[in-house]
């Protein structure tokens, strides 16, 4: 499945004042949709249908590639590369905190994430959300790091796991921003979620303890696999990549099924999932996820006149770059 800007405000004060007046108490979708408009480039004429591919590139001299350096095919047919946003262009990072478990893991993870946010360049805008008990905006998108840092450090560690309940909404909002603003967009979940700590029961309890043929005995992970399968089908239509840092690896059968599911959800979008086996691994895992996100490109490809749904993408930048990218998409009519 995988192969081994948005411009920053030049009048930041005005934008921050607008957000202060308009975002207070606004629902999530309205907040982020309105935020994207503050930095969006002037709308282009809808001459061609297009979609965006997250790409990572290695080159011998460290140079970034441009649209003229790429050739692209969709299902074997050549298509045009309309634009390329590089790691030097704007990025909106949507951070979602899903912390409901062990304080001894959550607290160092919050500090590690705050340290990574502090180091981000000014071209990166950060929004912070909390997944528990309904998705909530903790810090509006902005270049000022103080609200995001406070939101990360002050978020309570309580409630039920919320990743599976919120990821569809968050990735839909991310795609909406990606479509309307000249910016790279990525979603990062920091989670300690346990499959047994959701409001919905995914444990597939034994229905009839006296029936040796009860399938729930043989397939305790069936419910979580079904949930993941449905979410993966939705996320396959998304274009913004999803990244997950999970703070606690679990080796039991149900835990492994859940973790494999999170890996599937991330990879279907072109992102990745990292699972920490000890508290010592947390800071490095968060650093690697943020570094991968900030190093991303966003390549805009033209779609042909005939409607495509399941698309195989092939990109080539010649011998100067080694590309890693999401190769399969399920596209929806826009």
ZADO-1210 file (C-alpha; in nm, 4 decimals, padded with zeros to 6 digits):
<atoms>
<atom x="00.0000" y="00.0000" z="00.0000" code="UNK" pos="1"/>
<atom x="00.2907" y="00.2324" z="00.0717" code="UNK" pos="2"/>
<atom x="00.6159" y="00.2984" z="-00.1096" code="UNK" pos="3"/>
<atom x="00.9739" y="00.2185" z="00.0955" code="UNK" pos="4"/>
<atom x="00.1558" y="02.7797" z="00.1545" code="UNK" pos="5"/>
<atom x="-00.1197" y="02.7674" z="00.3372" code="UNK" pos="6"/>
<atom x="00.0735" y="03.0874" z="00.4016" code="UNK" pos="7"/>
<atom x="00.1252" y="03.2350" z="00.7464" code="UNK" pos="8"/>
<atom x="-00.0488" y="03.5561" z="00.8317" code="UNK" pos="9"/>
<atom x="00.1442" y="03.8704" z="00.7675" code="UNK" pos="10"/>
<atom x="-00.0998" y="04.0548" z="00.9924" code="UNK" pos="11"/>
<atom x="-00.1011" y="03.8132" z="01.2855" code="UNK" pos="12"/>
<atom x="-00.2419" y="04.0621" z="01.5355" code="UNK" pos="13"/>
<atom x="-00.5577" y="04.1115" z="01.3299" code="UNK" pos="14"/>
<atom x="-00.6076" y="03.7393" z="01.2866" code="UNK" pos="15"/>
<atom x="-00.5641" y="03.6685" z="01.6556" code="UNK" pos="16"/>
<atom x="-00.8168" y="03.9379" z="01.7403" code="UNK" pos="17"/>
<atom x="-01.0670" y="03.7876" z="01.4972" code="UNK" pos="18"/>
<atom x="-01.0233" y="03.4431" z="01.6497" code="UNK" pos="19"/>
<atom x="-01.0651" y="03.5813" z="02.0015" code="UNK" pos="20"/>
<atom x="-01.4020" y="03.7320" z="01.9089" code="UNK" pos="21"/>
<atom x="-01.5363" y="03.4521" z="01.6938" code="UNK" pos="22"/>
<atom x="-01.4036" y="03.1242" z="01.8334" code="UNK" pos="23"/>
<atom x="-01.5064" y="03.1562" z="02.1953" code="UNK" pos="24"/>
<atom x="-01.7607" y="02.8810" z="02.2580" code="UNK" pos="25"/>
<atom x="-01.7866" y="02.7872" z="01.8902" code="UNK" pos="26"/>
<atom x="-01.8307" y="02.4207" z="01.7933" code="UNK" pos="27"/>
<atom x="-01.5309" y="02.2264" z="01.6641" code="UNK" pos="28"/>
<atom x="-01.6147" y="02.2227" z="01.2945" code="UNK" pos="29"/>
<atom x="-01.6972" y="02.5931" z="01.2902" code="UNK" pos="30"/>
<atom x="-01.3762" y="02.6791" z="01.4767" code="UNK" pos="31"/>
<atom x="-01.1441" y="02.4941" z="01.2444" code="UNK" pos="32"/>
<atom x="-01.3295" y="02.5790" z="00.9250" code="UNK" pos="33"/>
<atom x="-01.3233" y="02.9465" z="01.0110" code="UNK" pos="34"/>
<atom x="-00.9612" y="02.9237" z="01.1210" code="UNK" pos="35"/>
<atom x="-00.8571" y="02.7799" z="00.7871" code="UNK" pos="36"/>
<atom x="-01.0139" y="03.0744" z="00.6072" code="UNK" pos="37"/>
<atom x="-00.7884" y="03.3153" z="00.7946" code="UNK" pos="38"/>
<atom x="-00.4812" y="03.1701" z="00.6255" code="UNK" pos="39"/>
<atom x="-00.6297" y="03.0380" z="00.3043" code="UNK" pos="40"/>
<atom x="-00.4913" y="03.1538" z="-00.0234" code="UNK" pos="41"/>
<atom x="-00.7367" y="03.3271" z="-00.2590" code="UNK" pos="42"/>
<atom x="-00.9715" y="03.0599" z="-00.3953" code="UNK" pos="43"/>
<atom x="-00.8598" y="02.9162" z="-00.7258" code="UNK" pos="44"/>
<atom x="-01.0935" y="02.8744" z="-01.0175" code="UNK" pos="45"/>
<atom x="-01.2339" y="02.5196" z="-01.0142" code="UNK" pos="46"/>
<atom x="-01.0782" y="02.4272" z="-01.3478" code="UNK" pos="47"/>
<atom x="-00.9829" y="02.0729" z="-01.2539" code="UNK" pos="48"/>
<atom x="-01.0782" y="01.8180" z="-00.9964" code="UNK" pos="49"/>
<atom x="-00.7796" y="01.7269" z="-00.7824" code="UNK" pos="50"/>
<atom x="-00.6669" y="01.5490" z="-00.4683" code="UNK" pos="51"/>
<atom x="-00.3638" y="01.5653" z="-00.2405" code="UNK" pos="52"/>
<atom x="-00.1084" y="01.2960" z="-00.1665" code="UNK" pos="53"/>
<atom x="00.1138" y="01.3034" z="00.1453" code="UNK" pos="54"/>
<atom x="00.4740" y="01.2353" z="00.0410" code="UNK" pos="55"/>
<atom x="00.8108" y="01.1997" z="00.2132" code="UNK" pos="56"/>
<atom x="01.1394" y="01.2382" z="00.0244" code="UNK" pos="57"/>
<atom x="01.5078" y="01.1702" z="00.0784" code="UNK" pos="58"/>
<atom x="01.7725" y="01.3296" z="-00.1422" code="UNK" pos="59"/>
<atom x="02.1480" y="01.3138" z="-00.1367" code="UNK" pos="60"/>
<atom x="02.1900" y="01.6905" z="-00.1082" code="UNK" pos="61"/>
<atom x="01.8856" y="01.7612" z="00.1109" code="UNK" pos="62"/>
<atom x="01.7102" y="01.9640" z="-00.1597" code="UNK" pos="63"/>
<atom x="01.3309" y="01.9773" z="-00.1812" code="UNK" pos="64"/>
<atom x="01.1538" y="01.8768" z="-00.5000" code="UNK" pos="65"/>
<atom x="00.9088" y="02.0885" z="-00.6976" code="UNK" pos="66"/>
<atom x="00.6142" y="02.0092" z="-00.9236" code="UNK" pos="67"/>
<atom x="00.8374" y="02.0165" z="-01.2324" code="UNK" pos="68"/>
<atom x="01.0524" y="01.7390" z="-01.0833" code="UNK" pos="69"/>
<atom x="00.7634" y="01.4915" z="-01.0583" code="UNK" pos="70"/>
<atom x="00.5811" y="01.2641" z="-01.2978" code="UNK" pos="71"/>
<atom x="00.2599" y="01.0950" z="-01.1835" code="UNK" pos="72"/>
<atom x="00.0192" y="00.8285" z="-01.3013" code="UNK" pos="73"/>
<atom x="-00.3259" y="00.7248" z="-01.1780" code="UNK" pos="74"/>
<atom x="-00.4069" y="00.3630" z="-01.2520" code="UNK" pos="75"/>
<atom x="-00.1277" y="00.3687" z="-01.5090" code="UNK" pos="76"/>
<atom x="-00.2464" y="00.6804" z="-01.6945" code="UNK" pos="77"/>
<atom x="-00.0362" y="01.0001" z="-01.6806" code="UNK" pos="78"/>
<atom x="-00.1800" y="01.2895" z="-01.4836" code="UNK" pos="79"/>
<atom x="-00.0640" y="01.6432" z="-01.4107" code="UNK" pos="80"/>
<atom x="00.1138" y="01.7505" z="-01.0927" code="UNK" pos="81"/>
<atom x="-00.0663" y="02.0756" z="-01.0119" code="UNK" pos="82"/>
<atom x="00.1253" y="02.1862" z="-00.7038" code="UNK" pos="83"/>
<atom x="00.3717" y="02.0761" z="-00.4388" code="UNK" pos="84"/>
<atom x="00.3811" y="02.2040" z="-00.0800" code="UNK" pos="85"/>
<atom x="00.7192" y="02.1224" z="00.0753" code="UNK" pos="86"/>
<atom x="00.8446" y="02.1022" z="00.4356" code="UNK" pos="87"/>
<atom x="00.9355" y="02.4697" z="00.3956" code="UNK" pos="88"/>
<atom x="00.5685" y="02.5640" z="00.3481" code="UNK" pos="89"/>
<atom x="00.2887" y="02.6065" z="00.6021" code="UNK" pos="90"/>
<atom x="00.1514" y="02.3211" z="00.8075" code="UNK" pos="91"/>
<atom x="-00.1547" y="02.2914" z="01.0288" code="UNK" pos="92"/>
<atom x="-00.1105" y="02.0250" z="01.2964" code="UNK" pos="93"/>
<atom x="-00.4256" y="01.9027" z="01.4706" code="UNK" pos="94"/>
<atom x="-00.3203" y="01.7469" z="01.8020" code="UNK" pos="95"/>
<atom x="-00.5794" y="01.5281" z="01.9738" code="UNK" pos="96"/>
<atom x="-00.5219" y="01.4225" z="02.3357" code="UNK" pos="97"/>
<atom x="-00.6836" y="01.0939" z="02.4392" code="UNK" pos="98"/>
<atom x="-00.5505" y="01.0441" z="02.7911" code="UNK" pos="99"/>
<atom x="-00.7638" y="00.8511" z="03.0373" code="UNK" pos="100"/>
<atom x="-00.5251" y="00.6043" z="03.1992" code="UNK" pos="101"/>
<atom x="-00.1982" y="00.6002" z="03.3916" code="UNK" pos="102"/>
<atom x="-00.0743" y="00.9397" z="03.5181" code="UNK" pos="103"/>
<atom x="00.2815" y="00.8060" z="03.5302" code="UNK" pos="104"/>
<atom x="00.2688" y="00.7759" z="03.1495" code="UNK" pos="105"/>
<atom x="00.0416" y="01.0699" z="03.0696" code="UNK" pos="106"/>
<atom x="00.2388" y="01.3390" z="03.2515" code="UNK" pos="107"/>
<atom x="00.5765" y="01.2761" z="03.0850" code="UNK" pos="108"/>
<atom x="00.4008" y="01.2401" z="02.7501" code="UNK" pos="109"/>
<atom x="00.2403" y="01.5818" z="02.7908" code="UNK" pos="110"/>
<atom x="00.5751" y="01.7397" z="02.8734" code="UNK" pos="111"/>
<atom x="00.7419" y="01.5675" z="02.5779" code="UNK" pos="112"/>
<atom x="00.4680" y="01.6860" z="02.3421" code="UNK" pos="113"/>
<atom x="00.4872" y="02.0413" z="02.4801" code="UNK" pos="114"/>
<atom x="00.8632" y="02.0406" z="02.4209" code="UNK" pos="115"/>
<atom x="00.8118" y="01.9360" z="02.0575" code="UNK" pos="116"/>
<atom x="00.5463" y="02.2045" z="02.0024" code="UNK" pos="117"/>
<atom x="00.7793" y="02.4709" z="02.1445" code="UNK" pos="118"/>
<atom x="01.0448" y="02.3751" z="01.8882" code="UNK" pos="119"/>
<atom x="00.8152" y="02.3969" z="01.5861" code="UNK" pos="120"/>
<atom x="00.8950" y="02.6733" z="01.3351" code="UNK" pos="121"/>
<atom x="00.6572" y="02.9648" z="01.2911" code="UNK" pos="122"/>
<atom x="00.5209" y="02.8219" z="00.9649" code="UNK" pos="123"/>
<atom x="00.3501" y="02.5483" z="01.1709" code="UNK" pos="124"/>
<atom x="00.0131" y="02.6261" z="01.3267" code="UNK" pos="125"/>
<atom x="-00.1092" y="02.4015" z="01.6102" code="UNK" pos="126"/>
<atom x="-00.4633" y="02.3276" z="01.7301" code="UNK" pos="127"/>
<atom x="-00.5220" y="02.1115" z="02.0391" code="UNK" pos="128"/>
<atom x="-00.8291" y="01.9014" z="02.1086" code="UNK" pos="129"/>
<atom x="-00.9441" y="01.6497" z="02.3708" code="UNK" pos="130"/>
<atom x="-01.1196" y="01.3285" z="02.2674" code="UNK" pos="131"/>
<atom x="-01.2957" y="01.2337" z="02.5921" code="UNK" pos="132"/>
<atom x="-01.6700" y="01.2873" z="02.6441" code="UNK" pos="133"/>
<atom x="-01.7234" y="01.4465" z="02.3037" code="UNK" pos="134"/>
<atom x="-01.4547" y="01.6189" z="02.1005" code="UNK" pos="135"/>
<atom x="-01.3541" y="01.9558" z="02.2503" code="UNK" pos="136"/>
<atom x="-01.1260" y="02.2340" z="02.1268" code="UNK" pos="137"/>
<atom x="-00.8690" y="02.3184" z="02.3940" code="UNK" pos="138"/>
<atom x="-00.6560" y="02.5600" z="02.1879" code="UNK" pos="139"/>
<atom x="-00.7597" y="02.7324" z="01.8672" code="UNK" pos="140"/>
<atom x="-00.5276" y="02.7094" z="01.5654" code="UNK" pos="141"/>
<atom x="-00.2613" y="02.9767" z="01.5802" code="UNK" pos="142"/>
<atom x="00.1090" y="03.0574" z="01.5612" code="UNK" pos="143"/>
<atom x="00.1165" y="03.1686" z="01.9261" code="UNK" pos="144"/>
<atom x="00.2433" y="02.8619" z="02.1133" code="UNK" pos="145"/>
<atom x="00.1233" y="02.9647" z="02.4613" code="UNK" pos="146"/>
<atom x="-00.2413" y="02.8462" z="02.4295" code="UNK" pos="147"/>
<atom x="-00.1382" y="02.5116" z="02.2794" code="UNK" pos="148"/>
<atom x="00.1270" y="02.4533" z="02.5453" code="UNK" pos="149"/>
<atom x="-00.1145" y="02.5371" z="02.8260" code="UNK" pos="150"/>
<atom x="-00.3803" y="02.3101" z="02.6762" code="UNK" pos="151"/>
<atom x="-00.1396" y="02.0164" z="02.6527" code="UNK" pos="152"/>
<atom x="00.0005" y="02.0584" z="03.0024" code="UNK" pos="153"/>
<atom x="-00.3334" y="02.1237" z="03.1740" code="UNK" pos="154"/>
<atom x="-00.5535" y="01.8601" z="03.0094" code="UNK" pos="155"/>
<atom x="-00.7007" y="01.6239" z="03.2708" code="UNK" pos="156"/>
<atom x="-00.6251" y="01.2529" z="03.2578" code="UNK" pos="157"/>
<atom x="-00.9697" y="01.1042" z="03.3102" code="UNK" pos="158"/>
<atom x="-01.2808" y="00.9619" z="03.1485" code="UNK" pos="159"/>
<atom x="-01.3191" y="00.6981" z="02.8812" code="UNK" pos="160"/>
<atom x="-01.1023" y="00.6356" z="02.5772" code="UNK" pos="161"/>
<atom x="-01.2138" y="00.8496" z="02.2840" code="UNK" pos="162"/>
<atom x="-00.9948" y="00.7777" z="01.9824" code="UNK" pos="163"/>
<atom x="-01.2342" y="00.5497" z="01.7960" code="UNK" pos="164"/>
<atom x="-01.5271" y="00.7792" z="01.8732" code="UNK" pos="165"/>
<atom x="-01.3572" y="01.0959" z="01.7474" code="UNK" pos="166"/>
<atom x="-01.1182" y="01.0016" z="01.4669" code="UNK" pos="167"/>
<atom x="-01.3812" y="01.0134" z="01.1920" code="UNK" pos="168"/>
<atom x="-01.4769" y="01.3703" z="01.2837" code="UNK" pos="169"/>
<atom x="-01.1208" y="01.4954" z="01.3279" code="UNK" pos="170"/>
<atom x="-01.0038" y="01.3567" z="00.9932" code="UNK" pos="171"/>
<atom x="-01.3095" y="01.5029" z="00.8204" code="UNK" pos="172"/>
<atom x="-01.2250" y="01.8469" z="00.9590" code="UNK" pos="173"/>
<atom x="-00.8612" y="01.8014" z="00.8566" code="UNK" pos="174"/>
<atom x="-00.9676" y="01.7175" z="00.5022" code="UNK" pos="175"/>
<atom x="-01.1938" y="02.0203" z="00.4905" code="UNK" pos="176"/>
<atom x="-00.9015" y="02.2461" z="00.5800" code="UNK" pos="177"/>
<atom x="-00.6732" y="02.0661" z="00.3348" code="UNK" pos="178"/>
<atom x="-00.9220" y="02.1207" z="00.0527" code="UNK" pos="179"/>
<atom x="-00.9808" y="02.4902" z="00.1212" code="UNK" pos="180"/>
<atom x="-00.6427" y="02.6224" z="00.2342" code="UNK" pos="181"/>
<atom x="-00.2996" y="02.6260" z="00.0741" code="UNK" pos="182"/>
<atom x="-00.1489" y="02.4308" z="00.3627" code="UNK" pos="183"/>
<atom x="-00.0260" y="02.0877" z="00.4568" code="UNK" pos="184"/>
<atom x="-00.2461" y="01.9269" z="00.7236" code="UNK" pos="185"/>
<atom x="-00.1853" y="01.6332" z="00.9575" code="UNK" pos="186"/>
<atom x="-00.3586" y="01.4801" z="01.2609" code="UNK" pos="187"/>
<atom x="-00.1619" y="01.3541" z="01.5626" code="UNK" pos="188"/>
<atom x="-00.3271" y="01.1512" z="01.8394" code="UNK" pos="189"/>
<atom x="-00.1504" y="01.1100" z="02.1731" code="UNK" pos="190"/>
<atom x="-00.3345" y="00.8250" z="02.3429" code="UNK" pos="191"/>
<atom x="-00.3178" y="00.5711" z="02.6226" code="UNK" pos="192"/>
<atom x="-00.6460" y="00.4155" z="02.5124" code="UNK" pos="193"/>
<atom x="-00.7371" y="00.0664" z="02.6276" code="UNK" pos="194"/>
<atom x="-00.9906" y="-00.1246" z="02.4203" code="UNK" pos="195"/>
<atom x="-01.1668" y="-00.2161" z="02.7451" code="UNK" pos="196"/>
<atom x="-01.2059" y="00.1482" z="02.8493" code="UNK" pos="197"/>
<atom x="-01.4463" y="00.2659" z="02.5766" code="UNK" pos="198"/>
<atom x="-01.8080" y="00.3508" z="02.6444" code="UNK" pos="199"/>
<atom x="-01.8970" y="00.0951" z="02.3815" code="UNK" pos="200"/>
<atom x="-01.8166" y="-00.2619" z="02.4858" code="UNK" pos="201"/>
<atom x="-01.5688" y="-00.4101" z="02.2371" code="UNK" pos="202"/>
<atom x="-01.4697" y="-00.7053" z="02.4545" code="UNK" pos="203"/>
<atom x="-01.7145" y="-00.9465" z="02.2855" code="UNK" pos="204"/>
<atom x="-01.8218" y="-01.1103" z="02.6139" code="UNK" pos="205"/>
<atom x="-01.9265" y="-01.4741" z="02.6142" code="UNK" pos="206"/>
<atom x="-02.2973" y="-01.4819" z="02.5428" code="UNK" pos="207"/>
<atom x="-02.3684" y="-01.8361" z="02.6587" code="UNK" pos="208"/>
<atom x="-02.1140" y="-01.9713" z="02.9045" code="UNK" pos="209"/>
<atom x="-02.2567" y="-02.3208" z="02.8826" code="UNK" pos="210"/>
<atom x="-02.2327" y="-02.3372" z="02.5037" code="UNK" pos="211"/>
<atom x="-01.8896" y="-02.4608" z="02.3983" code="UNK" pos="212"/>
<atom x="-01.9703" y="-02.3605" z="02.0393" code="UNK" pos="213"/>
<atom x="-02.0346" y="-01.9945" z="02.1283" code="UNK" pos="214"/>
<atom x="-01.8187" y="-01.8077" z="01.8736" code="UNK" pos="215"/>
<atom x="-01.7436" y="-01.5296" z="02.1221" code="UNK" pos="216"/>
<atom x="-01.5212" y="-01.7820" z="02.2990" code="UNK" pos="217"/>
<atom x="-01.3084" y="-01.8320" z="01.9880" code="UNK" pos="218"/>
<atom x="-01.3097" y="-01.4753" z="01.8525" code="UNK" pos="219"/>
<atom x="-01.2983" y="-01.2292" z="02.1455" code="UNK" pos="220"/>
<atom x="-01.1519" y="-00.9629" z="01.9129" code="UNK" pos="221"/>
<atom x="-01.4355" y="-00.9831" z="01.6569" code="UNK" pos="222"/>
<atom x="-01.6167" y="-00.6684" z="01.7735" code="UNK" pos="223"/>
<atom x="-01.3102" y="-00.4443" z="01.7717" code="UNK" pos="224"/>
<atom x="-01.2055" y="-00.5798" z="01.4320" code="UNK" pos="225"/>
<atom x="-01.5494" y="-00.5004" z="01.2936" code="UNK" pos="226"/>
<atom x="-01.5316" y="-00.1457" z="01.4325" code="UNK" pos="227"/>
<atom x="-01.1850" y="-00.0939" z="01.2863" code="UNK" pos="228"/>
<atom x="-01.2929" y="-00.2298" z="00.9485" code="UNK" pos="229"/>
<atom x="-01.5788" y="00.0203" z="00.9278" code="UNK" pos="230"/>
<atom x="-01.3588" y="00.3109" z="01.0330" code="UNK" pos="231"/>
<atom x="-01.0843" y="00.2101" z="00.7895" code="UNK" pos="232"/>
<atom x="-01.3354" y="00.2209" z="00.5033" code="UNK" pos="233"/>
<atom x="-01.4188" y="00.5805" z="00.5995" code="UNK" pos="234"/>
<atom x="-01.0591" y="00.6873" z="00.6541" code="UNK" pos="235"/>
<atom x="-00.9599" y="00.5448" z="00.3149" code="UNK" pos="236"/>
<atom x="-01.1518" y="00.8398" z="00.1667" code="UNK" pos="237"/>
<atom x="-00.9523" y="01.0953" z="00.3704" code="UNK" pos="238"/>
<atom x="-00.6504" y="01.2787" z="00.2302" code="UNK" pos="239"/>
<atom x="-00.4870" y="01.4240" z="00.5448" code="UNK" pos="240"/>
<atom x="-00.2516" y="01.1722" z="00.7125" code="UNK" pos="241"/>
<atom x="-00.3228" y="01.0383" z="01.0611" code="UNK" pos="242"/>
<atom x="-00.0469" y="00.9668" z="01.3146" code="UNK" pos="243"/>
<atom x="-00.0895" y="00.7883" z="01.6465" code="UNK" pos="244"/>
<atom x="00.1488" y="00.7701" z="01.9424" code="UNK" pos="245"/>
<atom x="00.0225" y="00.5107" z="02.1906" code="UNK" pos="246"/>
<atom x="00.1792" y="00.5301" z="02.5348" code="UNK" pos="247"/>
<atom x="00.1331" y="00.1727" z="02.6503" code="UNK" pos="248"/>
<atom x="00.1791" y="-00.1436" z="02.4473" code="UNK" pos="249"/>
<atom x="-00.0473" y="-00.4315" z="02.5513" code="UNK" pos="250"/>
<atom x="00.0429" y="-00.7903" z="02.4693" code="UNK" pos="251"/>
<atom x="-00.2878" y="-00.9657" z="02.5351" code="UNK" pos="252"/>
<atom x="-00.4974" y="-01.0906" z="02.2444" code="UNK" pos="253"/>
<atom x="-00.7595" y="-00.8176" z="02.2618" code="UNK" pos="254"/>
<atom x="-00.4988" y="-00.5460" z="02.3138" code="UNK" pos="255"/>
<atom x="-00.2978" y="-00.6608" z="02.0135" code="UNK" pos="256"/>
<atom x="-00.6099" y="-00.6672" z="01.7968" code="UNK" pos="257"/>
<atom x="-00.6826" y="-00.3084" z="01.9004" code="UNK" pos="258"/>
<atom x="-00.3261" y="-00.1930" z="01.8381" code="UNK" pos="259"/>
<atom x="-00.3175" y="-00.3624" z="01.4979" code="UNK" pos="260"/>
<atom x="-00.6402" y="-00.1770" z="01.4247" code="UNK" pos="261"/>
<atom x="-00.4903" y="00.1611" z="01.5171" code="UNK" pos="262"/>
<atom x="-00.1937" y="00.0836" z="01.2925" code="UNK" pos="263"/>
<atom x="-00.4353" y="00.0010" z="01.0092" code="UNK" pos="264"/>
<atom x="-00.6296" y="00.3258" z="01.0564" code="UNK" pos="265"/>
<atom x="-00.3122" y="00.5358" z="01.0470" code="UNK" pos="266"/>
<atom x="-00.1555" y="00.3594" z="00.7511" code="UNK" pos="267"/>
<atom x="-00.4672" y="00.3718" z="00.5354" code="UNK" pos="268"/>
<atom x="-00.4327" y="00.7527" z="00.5414" code="UNK" pos="269"/>
<atom x="-00.0596" y="00.7522" z="00.4699" code="UNK" pos="270"/>
<atom x="00.0371" y="00.8072" z="00.8346" code="UNK" pos="271"/>
<atom x="00.1761" y="00.5716" z="01.0966" code="UNK" pos="272"/>
<atom x="00.1309" y="00.4483" z="01.4535" code="UNK" pos="273"/>
<atom x="00.4025" y="00.4132" z="01.7202" code="UNK" pos="274"/>
<atom x="00.3528" y="00.2019" z="02.0332" code="UNK" pos="275"/>
<atom x="00.5641" y="00.2561" z="02.3448" code="UNK" pos="276"/>
<atom x="00.6689" y="-00.0467" z="02.5497" code="UNK" pos="277"/>
<atom x="00.8079" y="00.1628" z="02.8357" code="UNK" pos="278"/>
<atom x="00.7929" y="00.5186" z="02.9654" code="UNK" pos="279"/>
<atom x="01.1503" y="00.5706" z="02.8439" code="UNK" pos="280"/>
<atom x="01.0321" y="00.5364" z="02.4830" code="UNK" pos="281"/>
<atom x="00.7624" y="00.8047" z="02.5018" code="UNK" pos="282"/>
<atom x="00.9678" y="01.1176" z="02.4325" code="UNK" pos="283"/>
<atom x="01.1445" y="00.9585" z="02.1356" code="UNK" pos="284"/>
<atom x="00.8158" y="00.8280" z="01.9923" code="UNK" pos="285"/>
<atom x="00.6575" y="01.1739" z="02.0062" code="UNK" pos="286"/>
<atom x="00.9697" y="01.3311" z="01.8556" code="UNK" pos="287"/>
<atom x="00.9692" y="01.0831" z="01.5670" code="UNK" pos="288"/>
<atom x="00.6008" y="01.1389" z="01.4945" code="UNK" pos="289"/>
<atom x="00.6317" y="01.5190" z="01.4929" code="UNK" pos="290"/>
<atom x="00.9507" y="01.5041" z="01.2844" code="UNK" pos="291"/>
<atom x="00.7793" y="01.2822" z="01.0283" code="UNK" pos="292"/>
<atom x="00.4815" y="01.5180" z="01.0089" code="UNK" pos="293"/>
<atom x="00.6901" y="01.8323" z="00.9637" code="UNK" pos="294"/>
<atom x="00.9009" y="01.6620" z="00.6946" code="UNK" pos="295"/>
<atom x="00.5975" y="01.5855" z="00.4797" code="UNK" pos="296"/>
<atom x="00.5114" y="01.7178" z="00.1361" code="UNK" pos="297"/>
<atom x="00.1626" y="01.7570" z="-00.0053" code="UNK" pos="298"/>
<atom x="00.1418" y="01.6838" z="-00.3778" code="UNK" pos="299"/>
<atom x="-00.1720" y="01.7969" z="-00.5621" code="UNK" pos="300"/>
<atom x="-00.2650" y="01.5759" z="-00.8573" code="UNK" pos="301"/>
<atom x="-00.5250" y="01.6400" z="-01.1253" code="UNK" pos="302"/>
<atom x="-00.8039" y="01.3879" z="-01.1688" code="UNK" pos="303"/>
<atom x="-00.9120" y="01.2856" z="-01.5190" code="UNK" pos="304"/>
<atom x="-01.2551" y="01.3672" z="-01.6554" code="UNK" pos="305"/>
<atom x="-01.3859" y="01.0189" z="-01.5952" code="UNK" pos="306"/>
<atom x="-01.4740" y="00.9581" z="-01.2323" code="UNK" pos="307"/>
<atom x="-01.2241" y="00.7417" z="-01.0480" code="UNK" pos="308"/>
<atom x="-01.2953" y="00.5874" z="-00.7120" code="UNK" pos="309"/>
<atom x="-01.0259" y="00.3358" z="-00.6185" code="UNK" pos="310"/>
<atom x="-00.7048" y="00.4946" z="-00.7396" code="UNK" pos="311"/>
<atom x="-00.3510" y="00.3584" z="-00.7583" code="UNK" pos="312"/>
<atom x="-00.0941" y="00.6406" z="-00.7495" code="UNK" pos="313"/>
<atom x="00.2593" y="00.6189" z="-00.8877" code="UNK" pos="314"/>
<atom x="00.5027" y="00.9076" z="-00.8392" code="UNK" pos="315"/>
<atom x="00.8546" y="00.9428" z="-00.9761" code="UNK" pos="316"/>
<atom x="01.1084" y="01.2183" z="-00.9143" code="UNK" pos="317"/>
<atom x="01.3926" y="01.0596" z="-01.1064" code="UNK" pos="318"/>
<atom x="01.7145" y="00.9478" z="-00.9425" code="UNK" pos="319"/>
<atom x="01.7576" y="01.2567" z="-00.7245" code="UNK" pos="320"/>
<atom x="01.4940" y="01.1682" z="-00.4674" code="UNK" pos="321"/>
<atom x="01.3661" y="00.8541" z="-00.2979" code="UNK" pos="322"/>
<atom x="00.9932" y="00.8982" z="-00.2383" code="UNK" pos="323"/>
<atom x="00.7684" y="00.7411" z="00.0205" code="UNK" pos="324"/>
<atom x="00.3982" y="00.8059" z="-00.0224" code="UNK" pos="325"/>
<atom x="00.0463" y="00.6811" z="00.0087" code="UNK" pos="326"/>
<atom x="-00.0212" y="00.4834" z="-00.3058" code="UNK" pos="327"/>
<atom x="-00.3935" y="00.3958" z="-00.2794" code="UNK" pos="328"/>
<atom x="-00.6928" y="00.6260" z="-00.2418" code="UNK" pos="329"/>
<atom x="-01.0688" y="00.5883" z="-00.2337" code="UNK" pos="330"/>
<atom x="-01.1932" y="00.9135" z="-00.3828" code="UNK" pos="331"/>
<atom x="-01.5344" y="01.0716" z="-00.3411" code="UNK" pos="332"/>
<atom x="-01.7048" y="01.3105" z="-00.5836" code="UNK" pos="333"/>
<atom x="-01.6600" y="01.6620" z="-00.4461" code="UNK" pos="334"/>
</atoms>
